[in-house]
């Protein structure tokens, strides 16, 4: 039986996943654990941002065979719906140079020639969801100009956590995956749209994560 750790930034995102299943686990993060078909599952609410996500993943992933993340995101031109995150990068990691911010893969020297900045997820087991590259950083993007800058990185989604979970998984040598659903368009309406669509999008992502767990 494999152990799967599933992270969610917000309680609404965690509660939408396998609703009502599991018993609470003591520790610095709100978490519940239970046995599912073929897997032991831990669902943890890590909190917002890269530090919270990395700390939670690093604390709880020791015995995990797979790290997953569920939840919500902003769109950088992507249509509404849930997405398989094929690649993740941290858009606020890099080097400030005159008139330019160069992105590097998080954790690598931000000096010299910049290679690929993203981390690759595990292979899609056949969910049939649209694939996306997500840009993660410690800011809530609610500006079309900022959104356009991130879209130039090849990203179609933006959030605050997946890139950090991907970095932890790479450091620990563990596979990772993520499914995110869109709440807003990373523009001036994003704060209101996020709150209006949070529960709906959290449920959409959770349904796909449940389907994923049943497939692996």
N, CA, C and O of each residue as an XYZ file, in Angstrom:
864
protein
N       0.853     -1.194      0.000
C       0.000      0.000      0.000
C       0.884      1.238      0.000
O       1.757      1.372      0.858
N       0.672      2.137     -0.943
C       1.494      3.337     -1.054
C       0.935      4.466     -0.197
O      -0.253      4.501      0.124
N       1.817      5.377      0.162
C       1.433      6.544      0.952
C       1.415      7.781      0.058
O       2.399      8.084     -0.616
N       0.300      8.484      0.058
C       0.143      9.688     -0.759
C      -0.139     10.871      0.151
O      -1.062     10.832      0.965
N       0.652     11.917      0.012
C       0.431     13.172      0.727
C      -0.206     14.158     -0.235
O       0.340     14.429     -1.305
N      -1.364     14.698      0.142
C      -2.071     15.670     -0.694
C      -2.135     16.992      0.068
O      -2.652     17.050      1.184
N      -1.615     18.038     -0.534
C      -1.604     19.359      0.086
C      -2.659     20.258     -0.534
O      -2.965     20.166     -1.722
N      -3.203     21.125      0.298
C      -4.103     22.188     -0.143
C      -3.748     23.438      0.642
O      -3.466     23.365      1.838
N      -3.760     24.576     -0.020
C      -3.392     25.808      0.675
C      -4.457     26.238      1.665
O      -4.138     26.734      2.745
N      -5.721     26.051      1.306
C      -6.834     26.594      2.089
C      -7.744     25.491      2.615
O      -7.842     24.426      2.004
N      -8.409     25.734      3.740
C      -9.337     24.728      4.278
C     -10.434     24.349      3.286
O     -10.822     23.184      3.204
N     -10.931     25.324      2.537
C     -11.993     25.025      1.565
C     -11.516     24.021      0.524
O     -12.289     23.180      0.065
N     -10.240     24.110      0.152
C      -9.684     23.190     -0.838
C      -9.468     21.806     -0.256
O      -9.728     20.802     -0.918
N      -8.994     21.749      0.983
C      -8.783     20.461      1.637
C     -10.104     19.776      1.961
O     -10.237     18.565      1.787
N     -11.085     20.551      2.436
C     -12.365     19.966      2.842
C     -13.149     19.399      1.665
O     -13.970     18.499      1.841
N     -12.899     19.922      0.457
C     -13.615     19.425     -0.720
C     -13.140     18.043     -1.138
O     -13.808     17.372     -1.926
N     -12.001     17.610     -0.625
C     -11.360     16.372     -1.057
C     -11.707     15.226     -0.114
O     -11.450     15.305      1.087
N     -12.289     14.163     -0.659
C     -12.711     13.012      0.154
C     -13.440     13.517      1.409
O     -13.063     13.191      2.535
N     -14.466     14.299      1.193
C     -15.167     15.005      2.273
C     -15.604     14.054      3.385
O     -16.254     13.038      3.142
N     -15.230     14.414      4.604
C     -15.635     13.660      5.783
C     -14.793     12.446      6.101
O     -14.969     11.833      7.154
N     -13.887     12.087      5.219
C     -13.087     10.878      5.445
C     -11.856     11.200      6.281
O     -11.257     12.266      6.142
N     -11.487     10.258      7.156
C     -10.233     10.377      7.879
C     -10.346     10.940      9.272
O     -11.341     11.563      9.642
N      -9.288     10.700     10.038
C      -9.187     11.208     11.399
C      -8.085     12.245     11.460
O      -7.100     12.162     10.726
N      -8.254     13.226     12.341
C      -7.272     14.302     12.470
C      -5.939     13.756     12.964
O      -5.881     12.822     13.763
N      -4.860     14.375     12.458
C      -3.507     13.995     12.829
C      -2.877     15.151     13.592
O      -2.953     16.300     13.157
N      -2.259     14.851     14.723
C      -1.583     15.900     15.490
C      -0.366     16.409     14.733
O       0.323     15.649     14.053
N      -0.111     17.715     14.863
C       1.054     18.284     14.209
C       0.859     19.760     13.938
O      -0.179     20.324     14.284
N       1.850     20.395     13.318
C       1.784     21.832     13.085
C       0.815     22.237     11.983
O       0.500     23.418     11.838
N       0.336     21.265     11.201
C      -0.600     21.557     10.114
C      -1.879     20.751     10.309
O      -1.839     19.598     10.738
N      -3.010     21.366      9.990
C      -4.275     20.646     10.023
C      -4.225     19.537      8.981
O      -4.003     19.800      7.800
N      -4.431     18.300      9.415
C      -4.322     17.165      8.502
C      -5.233     16.048      8.958
O      -5.556     15.939     10.140
N      -5.644     15.221      8.019
C      -6.406     14.009      8.329
C      -5.844     12.866      7.504
O      -5.329     13.062      6.404
N      -5.957     11.667      8.063
C      -5.356     10.492      7.434
C      -6.367      9.352      7.404
O      -7.148      9.169      8.337
N      -6.335      8.589      6.313
C      -7.234      7.441      6.207
C      -6.720      6.508      5.119
O      -5.894      6.892      4.291
N      -7.212      5.294      5.135
C      -6.869      4.304      4.123
C      -7.912      4.333      3.025
O      -9.112      4.227      3.280
N      -7.433      4.478      1.796
C      -8.294      4.381      0.630
C      -7.944      3.129     -0.140
O      -7.091      2.355      0.294
N      -8.593      2.911     -1.286
C      -8.292      1.709     -2.081
C      -6.839      1.703     -2.560
O      -6.476      2.441     -3.476
N      -6.017      0.866     -1.935
C      -4.640      0.717     -2.351
C      -3.681      1.784     -1.863
O      -2.491      1.725     -2.174
N      -4.166      2.757     -1.109
C      -3.317      3.864     -0.687
C      -3.639      4.291      0.743
O      -4.784      4.199      1.187
N      -2.618      4.759      1.452
C      -2.823      5.504      2.684
C      -2.736      6.982      2.323
O      -1.736      7.424      1.758
N      -3.768      7.741      2.641
C      -3.856      9.136      2.228
C      -3.730     10.071      3.418
O      -4.348      9.850      4.459
N      -2.932     11.111      3.262
C      -2.871     12.208      4.219
C      -3.220     13.481      3.469
O      -2.589     13.808      2.463
N      -4.220     14.196      3.953
C      -4.645     15.457      3.348
C      -4.315     16.565      4.333
O      -4.821     16.572      5.455
N      -3.470     17.499      3.923
C      -2.989     18.541      4.826
C      -3.283     19.919      4.258
O      -3.167     20.151      3.055
N      -3.666     20.832      5.148
C      -3.850     22.242      4.790
C      -2.569     22.983      5.146
O      -2.254     23.169      6.322
N      -1.839     23.401      4.128
C      -0.513     23.972      4.378
C      -0.529     25.465      4.656
O       0.384     25.979      5.302
N      -1.546     26.171      4.184
C      -1.551     27.623      4.284
C      -1.025     28.240      3.000
O      -0.504     27.545      2.127
N      -1.169     29.552      2.898
C      -0.829     30.262      1.673
C       0.671     30.479      1.514
O       1.383     30.685      2.497
N       1.137     30.435      0.300
C       2.493     30.845     -0.017
C       3.496     29.728     -0.074
O       3.248     28.615      0.393
N       4.658     30.048     -0.665
C       5.687     29.047     -0.916
C       6.312     28.508      0.356
O       6.600     27.315      0.438
N       6.528     29.358      1.351
C       7.159     28.874      2.584
C       6.250     27.878      3.291
O       6.707     26.812      3.704
N       4.978     28.208      3.436
C       4.047     27.284      4.069
C       3.976     25.957      3.307
O       3.987     24.881      3.905
N       3.903     26.054      1.982
C       3.796     24.834      1.173
C       5.043     23.978      1.316
O       4.946     22.764      1.492
N       6.215     24.601      1.242
C       7.459     23.843      1.349
C       7.640     23.259      2.739
O       8.081     22.119      2.880
N       7.304     24.032      3.773
C       7.443     23.539      5.140
C       6.529     22.353      5.384
O       6.941     21.359      5.984
N       5.298     22.451      4.925
C       4.340     21.360      5.111
C       4.791     20.119      4.351
O       4.783     19.014      4.895
N       5.185     20.302      3.093
C       5.632     19.161      2.305
C       6.867     18.514      2.919
O       6.952     17.290      3.013
N       7.825     19.340      3.335
C       9.039     18.795      3.925
C       8.802     18.097      5.244
O       9.482     17.122      5.566
N       7.830     18.592      6.021
C       7.536     18.008      7.328
C       6.806     16.676      7.208
O       7.078     15.743      7.964
N       5.883     16.591      6.260
C       4.990     15.433      6.199
C       5.359     14.414      5.131
O       4.784     13.326      5.093
N       6.306     14.747      4.264
C       6.539     13.892      3.096
C       7.550     12.781      3.343
O       7.833     12.011      2.424
N       8.101     12.667      4.534
C       9.165     11.691      4.761
C       8.753     10.285      4.354
O       9.530      9.575      3.716
N       7.558      9.881      4.710
C       7.107      8.520      4.416
C       6.220      8.447      3.177
O       5.697      7.382      2.849
N       6.050      9.566      2.491
C       5.159      9.585      1.327
C       5.863      9.025      0.098
O       7.054      9.257     -0.110
N       5.120      8.294     -0.704
C       5.624      7.810     -1.985
C       5.311      8.792     -3.112
O       5.943      8.758     -4.167
N       4.329      9.669     -2.880
C       3.888     10.608     -3.905
C       3.349     11.865     -3.239
O       2.624     11.783     -2.247
N       3.704     13.038     -3.785
C       3.171     14.317     -3.323
C       2.198     14.845     -4.365
O       2.525     14.927     -5.550
N       1.002     15.202     -3.915
C       0.007     15.809     -4.795
C      -0.435     17.134     -4.212
O      -0.350     17.358     -3.004
N      -0.912     18.015     -5.092
C      -1.508     19.257     -4.613
C      -2.819     19.491     -5.330
O      -2.930     19.287     -6.539
N      -3.809     19.921     -4.569
C      -5.122     20.265     -5.095
C      -5.393     21.740     -4.820
O      -4.692     22.371     -4.029
N      -6.410     22.283     -5.475
C      -6.801     23.646     -5.128
C      -7.089     24.524     -6.329
O      -7.500     24.051     -7.389
N      -6.861     25.819     -6.138
C      -7.317     26.826     -7.078
C      -6.156     27.653     -7.603
O      -5.042     27.601     -7.082
N      -6.450     28.424     -8.657
C      -5.403     29.208     -9.296
C      -6.033     30.325    -10.112
O      -7.244     30.361    -10.331
N      -5.169     31.239    -10.558
C      -5.588     32.268    -11.486
C      -5.247     31.866    -12.908
O      -4.359     31.043    -13.129
N      -5.941     32.438    -13.863
C      -5.716     32.144    -15.268
C      -4.864     33.227    -15.914
O      -5.053     34.419    -15.668
N      -3.922     32.789    -16.746
C      -3.125     33.700    -17.576
C      -3.520     33.497    -19.035
O      -2.670     33.406    -19.921
N      -4.809     33.430    -19.257
C      -5.332     33.206    -20.598
C      -5.972     31.846    -20.773
O      -6.561     31.571    -21.819
N      -5.870     30.995    -19.779
C      -6.488     29.670    -19.858
C      -7.990     29.771    -19.636
O      -8.467     30.654    -18.923
N      -8.719     28.869    -20.248
C     -10.167     28.827    -20.071
C     -10.517     28.341    -18.671
O      -9.688     27.703    -18.022
N     -11.719     28.624    -18.193
C     -12.138     28.091    -16.893
C     -12.092     26.571    -16.884
O     -12.219     25.924    -17.923
N     -11.907     26.009    -15.682
C     -11.906     24.564    -15.550
C     -10.735     24.063    -14.740
O      -9.975     24.849    -14.175
N     -10.592     22.752    -14.687
C      -9.516     22.103    -13.942
C      -8.412     21.692    -14.901
O      -8.680     21.329    -16.046
N      -7.159     21.750    -14.428
C      -5.989     21.491    -15.265
C      -5.033     20.526    -14.586
O      -4.859     20.540    -13.367
N      -4.412     19.681    -15.419
C      -3.291     18.869    -14.986
C      -2.043     19.741    -15.086
O      -1.718     20.248    -16.159
N      -1.346     19.912    -13.961
C      -0.147     20.742    -13.945
C       1.028     19.880    -14.397
O       1.530     19.050    -13.639
N       1.455     20.084    -15.628
C       2.562     19.300    -16.184
C       3.908     19.873    -15.791
O       4.888     19.137    -15.677
N       3.966     21.195    -15.581
C       5.212     21.880    -15.246
C       4.920     23.016    -14.282
O       3.867     23.650    -14.352
N       5.868     23.269    -13.374
C       5.723     24.351    -12.403
C       7.049     25.086    -12.266
O       8.117     24.474    -12.254
N       6.962     26.397    -12.164
C       8.154     27.210    -11.912
C       7.830     28.254    -10.855
O       6.666     28.549    -10.585
N       8.879     28.803    -10.265
C       8.715     29.884     -9.283
C       9.103     31.190     -9.969
O      10.274     31.436    -10.258
N       8.098     32.019    -10.222
C       8.337     33.211    -11.039
C       9.086     34.303    -10.299
O       9.555     35.256    -10.922
N       9.211     34.188     -8.980
C       9.924     35.221     -8.223
C      11.309     34.760     -7.784
O      11.914     35.373     -6.905
N      11.817     33.685     -8.389
C      13.181     33.220     -8.110
C      14.040     33.505     -9.327
O      13.718     33.091    -10.441
N      15.153     34.228     -9.102
C      16.023     34.526    -10.221
C      17.023     35.607     -9.888
O      17.492     35.703     -8.753
N      17.348     36.418    -10.869
C      18.368     37.451    -10.706
C      17.867     38.773    -11.273
O      17.411     38.844    -12.414
N      17.961     39.817    -10.456
C      17.664     41.166    -10.930
C      18.875     41.716    -11.653
O      19.925     41.927    -11.045
N      18.736     41.948    -12.943
C      19.779     42.545    -13.760
C      19.240     43.833    -14.367
O      18.024     44.015    -14.409
N      20.092     44.727    -14.836
C      19.613     46.010    -15.364
C      18.515     45.841    -16.411
O      18.738     45.299    -17.493
N      17.336     46.315    -16.060
C      16.201     46.243    -16.969
C      15.637     44.867    -17.210
O      14.849     44.674    -18.136
N      16.027     43.897    -16.388
C      15.621     42.520    -16.647
C      15.616     41.705    -15.369
O      16.514     41.838    -14.539
N      14.601     40.858    -15.208
C      14.592     39.843    -14.156
C      14.666     38.486    -14.832
O      13.738     38.084    -15.534
N      15.788     37.770    -14.616
C      15.992     36.471    -15.252
C      15.578     35.360    -14.301
O      16.032     35.303    -13.159
N      14.714     34.482    -14.783
C      14.252     33.371    -13.958
C      15.190     32.177    -14.092
O      15.660     31.853    -15.182
N      15.449     31.533    -12.963
C      16.228     30.308    -12.883
C      15.392     29.266    -12.149
O      14.429     29.609    -11.463
N      15.758     28.000    -12.293
C      15.077     26.970    -11.515
C      15.363     27.199    -10.038
O      16.516     27.368     -9.641
N      14.313     27.204     -9.228
C      14.445     27.488     -7.801
C      15.418     26.527     -7.146
O      15.335     25.313     -7.330
N      16.351     27.094     -6.371
C      17.361     26.310     -5.693
C      18.690     26.269     -6.416
O      19.705     25.923     -5.812
N      18.712     26.616     -7.699
C      19.949     26.640     -8.454
C      20.576     28.040     -8.393
O      19.897     29.025     -8.102
N      21.884     28.108     -8.674
C      22.563     29.399     -8.657
C      21.908     30.353     -9.658
O      21.794     30.026    -10.839
N      21.472     31.541     -9.190
C      20.885     32.520    -10.113
C      21.961     33.392    -10.759
O      21.863     34.619    -10.783
N      22.973     32.733    -11.275
C      24.128     33.400    -11.871
C      24.497     32.645    -13.142
O      24.405     31.419    -13.191
N      24.913     33.377    -14.164
C      25.345     32.729    -15.391
C      24.182     32.409    -16.299
O      23.101     32.988    -16.189
N      24.427     31.473    -17.199
C      23.411     31.124    -18.186
C      22.209     30.475    -17.499
O      22.361     29.547    -16.704
N      21.026     30.971    -17.816
C      19.795     30.425    -17.228
C      19.273     29.290    -18.098
O      19.035     29.476    -19.291
N      19.099     28.142    -17.515
C      18.512     27.021    -18.241
C      17.010     26.979    -18.016
O      16.381     28.014    -17.793
N      16.441     25.797    -18.075
C      15.008     25.657    -17.832
C      14.694     25.998    -16.386
O      15.386     25.549    -15.472
N      13.660     26.785    -16.180
C      13.306     27.215    -14.827
C      12.255     26.316    -14.187
O      11.991     26.432    -12.991
N      11.660     25.431    -14.957
C      10.512     24.693    -14.431
C      10.894     23.303    -13.925
O      11.943     22.756    -14.264
N      10.004     22.757    -13.101
C      10.069     21.377    -12.627
C       8.974     20.593    -13.361
O       7.867     21.098    -13.548
N       9.280     19.369    -13.770
C       8.303     18.543    -14.470
C       7.575     17.625    -13.490
O       8.186     17.041    -12.595
N       6.280     17.511    -13.671
C       5.462     16.639    -12.831
C       5.566     15.199    -13.313
O       6.140     14.926    -14.368
N       5.012     14.292    -12.539
C       4.848     12.907    -12.953
C       4.020     12.845    -14.236
O       3.342     13.813    -14.582
N       4.069     11.743    -14.925
C       3.281     11.586    -16.139
C       1.793     11.520    -15.807
O       1.393     10.909    -14.816
N       1.000     12.143    -16.627
C      -0.457     12.073    -16.497
C      -0.890     10.624    -16.716
O      -0.604     10.055    -17.769
N      -1.577     10.014    -15.742
C      -1.958      8.611    -15.903
C      -3.139      8.391    -16.840
O      -3.576      7.256    -17.031
N      -3.661      9.467    -17.426
C      -4.763      9.301    -18.365
C      -6.041     10.006    -17.967
O      -7.130      9.586    -18.358
N      -5.924     11.064    -17.200
C      -7.111     11.800    -16.759
C      -7.809     12.517    -17.912
O      -9.022     12.722    -17.876
N      -7.047     12.895    -18.925
C      -7.645     13.593    -20.053
C      -7.880     15.070    -19.815
O      -8.599     15.713    -20.580
N      -7.286     15.618    -18.769
C      -7.431     17.048    -18.497
C      -6.471     17.845    -19.380
O      -5.439     17.323    -19.801
N      -6.807     19.108    -19.661
C      -5.839     19.953    -20.361
C      -4.589     20.149    -19.511
O      -4.672     20.258    -18.288
N      -3.433     20.194    -20.164
C      -2.149     20.347    -19.476
C      -1.813     21.827    -19.353
O      -2.207     22.641    -20.188
N      -1.073     22.160    -18.287
C      -0.707     23.560    -18.076
C       0.650     23.659    -17.401
O       1.075     22.754    -16.682
N       1.318     24.774    -17.647
C       2.474     25.192    -16.852
C       1.980     26.262    -15.895
O       1.302     27.206    -16.301
N       2.323     26.108    -14.612
C       1.884     27.069    -13.606
C       3.080     27.849    -13.082
O       4.154     27.288    -12.863
N       2.884     29.139    -12.886
C       3.906     30.011    -12.312
C       3.502     30.323    -10.873
O       2.421     30.859    -10.633
N       4.368     29.989     -9.917
C       4.073     30.175     -8.495
C       4.953     31.270     -7.915
O       6.126     31.389     -8.270
N       4.385     32.064     -7.027
C       5.158     33.099     -6.359
C       4.404     33.651     -5.177
O       3.197     33.446     -5.045
N       5.115     34.354     -4.316
C       4.508     34.861     -3.088
C       3.810     36.202     -3.312
O       4.068     37.179     -2.609
N       2.935     36.227     -4.293
C       2.087     37.400     -4.510
C       0.808     36.946     -5.183
O       0.810     36.035     -6.012
N      -0.273     37.589     -4.817
C      -1.562     37.342     -5.468
C      -1.616     38.243     -6.697
O      -1.608     39.467     -6.568
N      -1.671     37.659     -7.863
C      -1.591     38.430     -9.106
C      -2.986     38.943     -9.479
O      -3.895     38.165     -9.770
N      -3.127     40.247     -9.463
C      -4.393     40.895     -9.808
C      -4.108     42.091    -10.709
O      -4.670     43.171    -10.526
N      -3.226     41.882    -11.684
C      -2.768     42.956    -12.554
C      -2.522     42.395    -13.950
O      -1.723     41.470    -14.101
N      -3.184     42.928    -14.973
C      -2.975     42.420    -16.332
C      -1.530     42.507    -16.806
O      -1.067     41.622    -17.526
N      -0.808     43.559    -16.416
C       0.589     43.683    -16.843
C       1.449     42.586    -16.223
O       2.274     41.977    -16.904
N       1.253     42.339    -14.934
C       1.987     41.258    -14.273
C       1.610     39.911    -14.873
O       2.468     39.047    -15.051
N       0.338     39.731    -15.184
C      -0.117     38.482    -15.780
C       0.535     38.266    -17.144
O       0.925     37.146    -17.475
N       0.655     39.327    -17.931
C       1.281     39.212    -19.250
C       2.753     38.835    -19.124
O       3.265     38.069    -19.940
N       3.442     39.363    -18.111
C       4.843     39.020    -17.885
C       4.977     37.534    -17.578
O       5.897     36.882    -18.072
N       4.078     36.996    -16.775
C       4.148     35.575    -16.437
C       3.756     34.706    -17.628
O       4.304     33.619    -17.814
N       2.816     35.177    -18.426
C       2.425     34.423    -19.614
C       3.594     34.310    -20.594
O       3.691     33.333    -21.336
N       4.477     35.306    -20.594
C       5.655     35.267    -21.473
C       6.610     34.146    -21.080
O       7.483     33.776    -21.866
N       6.457     33.597    -19.870
C       7.271     32.459    -19.429
C       6.701     31.129    -19.920
O       7.240     30.063    -19.619
N       5.626     31.201    -20.666
C       4.974     29.988    -21.125
C       3.952     29.454    -20.142
O       3.404     28.370    -20.340
N       3.689     30.207    -19.082
C       2.705     29.780    -18.082
C       1.303     30.185    -18.520
O       1.106     31.241    -19.122
N       0.347     29.340    -18.212
C      -1.049     29.673    -18.473
C      -1.868     29.771    -17.192
O      -3.037     30.155    -17.223
N      -1.246     29.418    -16.060
C      -1.893     29.511    -14.760
C      -0.920     30.125    -13.765
O       0.293     30.089    -13.969
N      -1.463     30.694    -12.677
C      -0.628     31.277    -11.631
C      -1.198     30.916    -10.268
O      -2.414     30.915    -10.075
N      -0.312     30.609     -9.322
C      -0.726     30.353     -7.950
C       0.411     30.732     -7.016
O       1.347     31.419     -7.424
N       0.337     30.291     -5.764
C       1.333     30.683     -4.769
C       2.046     29.494     -4.119
O       2.815     29.686     -3.177
N       1.804     28.261     -4.604
C       2.346     27.109     -3.873
C       2.955     25.987     -4.718
O       3.964     25.413     -4.307
N       2.394     25.655     -5.865
C       2.786     24.419     -6.548
C       4.276     24.373     -6.860
O       4.902     23.323     -6.715
N       4.855     25.494     -7.286
C       6.276     25.504     -7.601
C       7.141     25.122     -6.418
O       8.180     24.485     -6.587
N       6.722     25.503     -5.226
C       7.481     25.155     -4.027
C       7.350     23.670     -3.700
O       8.329     23.035     -3.308
N       6.159     23.117     -3.857
C       5.967     21.678     -3.636
C       6.795     20.882     -4.637
O       7.375     19.853     -4.291
N       6.848     21.360     -5.878
C       7.656     20.695     -6.898
C       9.136     20.714     -6.524
O       9.836     19.725     -6.738
N       9.615     21.810     -5.974
C      11.014     21.901     -5.561
C      11.314     20.934     -4.424
O      12.349     20.268     -4.434
N      10.417     20.852     -3.441
C      10.601     19.911     -2.333
C      10.626     18.479     -2.857
O      11.477     17.684     -2.457
N       9.698     18.152     -3.747
C       9.654     16.797     -4.289
C      10.940     16.461     -5.024
O      11.462     15.354     -4.894
N      11.455     17.414     -5.799
C      12.703     17.177     -6.522
C      13.855     16.960     -5.547
O      14.696     16.087     -5.757
N      13.889     17.751     -4.490
C      14.977     17.627     -3.508
C      14.911     16.280     -2.789
O      15.944     15.685     -2.482
N      13.702     15.803     -2.522
C      13.520     14.542     -1.817
C      13.530     13.339     -2.753
O      13.518     12.198     -2.292
N      13.552     13.581     -4.054
C      13.544     12.488     -5.009
C      12.217     11.763     -5.085
O      12.176     10.550     -5.287
N      11.131     12.503     -4.923
C       9.805     11.899     -4.943
C       8.996     12.466     -6.109
O       9.150     13.636     -6.458
N       8.139     11.649     -6.708
C       7.277     12.157     -7.774
C       6.220     13.101     -7.209
O       5.831     13.002     -6.045
N       5.768     14.013     -8.056
C       4.726     14.949     -7.629
C       3.747     15.178     -8.778
O       4.056     14.967     -9.951
N       2.571     15.615     -8.390
C       1.549     15.986     -9.356
C       0.644     17.033     -8.745
O       0.611     17.198     -7.526
N      -0.086     17.738     -9.582
C      -1.005     18.762     -9.085
C      -2.147     18.945    -10.063
O      -1.978     18.834    -11.278
N      -3.303     19.227     -9.509
C      -4.471     19.605    -10.300
C      -5.025     20.879     -9.688
O      -5.293     20.943     -8.488
N      -5.193     21.890    -10.525
C      -5.706     23.175    -10.068
C      -6.874     23.596    -10.943
O      -6.909     23.292    -12.136
N      -7.834     24.300    -10.344
C      -8.992     24.810    -11.072
C      -9.044     26.327    -10.954
O      -8.695     26.892     -9.917
N      -9.476     26.972    -12.012
C      -9.406     28.429    -12.147
C     -10.503     29.129    -11.349
O     -11.672     28.746    -11.401
N     -10.102     30.159    -10.614
C     -11.067     31.020     -9.923
C     -11.198     32.399    -10.555
O     -12.254     33.024    -10.464
N     -10.119     32.887    -11.205
C     -10.093     34.288    -11.643
C      -9.124     34.448    -12.802
O      -8.452     33.494    -13.194
N      -9.051     35.663    -13.353
C      -8.244     35.921    -14.539
C      -7.041     36.815    -14.251
O      -6.537     37.472    -15.162
N      -6.574     36.853    -13.013
C      -5.369     37.602    -12.639
C      -5.445     39.058    -13.092
O      -4.485     39.608    -13.630
N      -6.602     39.666    -12.864
C      -6.801     41.062    -13.258
C      -7.417     41.852    -12.109
O      -7.433     41.386    -10.970
N      -7.917     43.027    -12.400
C      -8.446     43.882    -11.342
C      -9.667     43.338    -10.636
O     -10.017     43.814     -9.557
N     -10.314     42.362    -11.214
C     -11.497     41.750    -10.593
C     -11.160     40.494     -9.801
O     -12.052     39.834     -9.268
N      -9.881     40.165     -9.725
C      -9.502     38.846     -9.211
C      -9.864     38.612     -7.756
O     -10.263     37.505     -7.392
N      -9.732     39.644     -6.905
C     -10.034     39.433     -5.485
C     -11.482     38.999     -5.298
O     -11.761     38.029     -4.593
N     -12.403     39.723     -5.933
C     -13.815     39.352     -5.824
C     -14.113     38.031     -6.493
O     -14.852     37.210     -5.950
N     -13.539     37.813     -7.684
C     -13.787     36.562     -8.400
C     -13.251     35.362     -7.628
O     -13.875     34.301     -7.599
N     -12.089     35.541     -7.002
C     -11.519     34.436     -6.231
C     -12.481     33.990     -5.137
O     -12.770     32.800     -5.012
N     -12.978     34.936     -4.347
C     -13.882     34.572     -3.254
C     -15.200     34.001     -3.784
O     -15.760     33.077     -3.195
N     -15.688     34.550     -4.890
C     -16.959     34.076     -5.443
C     -16.850     32.659     -5.986
O     -17.818     31.900     -5.947
N     -15.673     32.300     -6.494
C     -15.522     31.016     -7.177
C     -14.710     29.981     -6.398
O     -14.499     28.869     -6.880
N     -14.256     30.339     -5.202
C     -13.356     29.466     -4.445
C     -13.948     28.079     -4.227
O     -13.313     27.083     -4.573
N     -15.134     27.994     -3.668
C     -15.708     26.689     -3.324
C     -15.962     25.863     -4.578
O     -15.657     24.671     -4.607
N     -16.520     26.490     -5.620
C     -16.786     25.770     -6.862
C     -15.495     25.213     -7.465
O     -15.436     24.043     -7.845
N     -14.466     26.054     -7.549
C     -13.206     25.602     -8.142
C     -12.525     24.553     -7.274
O     -11.938     23.604     -7.793
N     -12.600     24.716     -5.949
C     -12.006     23.724     -5.055
C     -12.648     22.354     -5.264
O     -11.960     21.334     -5.257
N     -13.945     22.336     -5.446
C     -14.640     21.067     -5.675
C     -14.260     20.461     -7.024
O     -14.120     19.244     -7.148
N     -14.095     21.313     -8.029
C     -13.715     20.814     -9.355
C     -12.344     20.151     -9.307
O     -12.152     19.071     -9.866
N     -11.387     20.799     -8.637
C     -10.053     20.209     -8.508
C     -10.101     18.930     -7.674
O      -9.437     17.947     -8.004
N     -10.885     18.941     -6.597
C     -10.971     17.773     -5.718
C     -11.535     16.559     -6.450
O     -11.061     15.440     -6.256
N     -12.533     16.776     -7.279
C     -13.105     15.647     -8.041
C     -12.036     14.986     -8.911
O     -11.989     13.761     -9.029
N     -11.190     15.800     -9.511
C     -10.160     15.253    -10.386
C      -9.049     14.568     -9.593
O      -8.509     13.554    -10.033
N      -8.707     15.114     -8.432
C      -7.712     14.461     -7.567
C      -8.248     13.098     -7.115
O      -7.502     12.119     -7.101
N      -9.512     13.027     -6.751
C     -10.105     11.744     -6.343
C     -10.055     10.750     -7.499
O      -9.786      9.567     -7.293
N     -10.310     11.219     -8.691
C     -10.234     10.356     -9.870
C      -8.797      9.890    -10.115
O      -8.555      8.739    -10.479
N      -7.849     10.812     -9.907
C      -6.434     10.476    -10.057
C      -6.019      9.386     -9.075
O      -5.370      8.413     -9.460
N      -6.393      9.547     -7.804
C      -6.015      8.573     -6.779
C      -6.572      7.192     -7.126
O      -5.921      6.175     -6.886
N      -7.775      7.162     -7.688
C      -8.380      5.874     -8.057
C      -7.654      5.215     -9.222
O      -7.758      4.002     -9.409
N      -6.912      6.007    -10.014
C      -6.252      5.479    -11.208
C      -4.829      4.971    -10.939
O      -4.295      4.189    -11.725
N      -4.219      5.408     -9.843
C      -2.801      5.089     -9.631
C      -2.613      4.004     -8.569
O      -1.481      3.620     -8.273
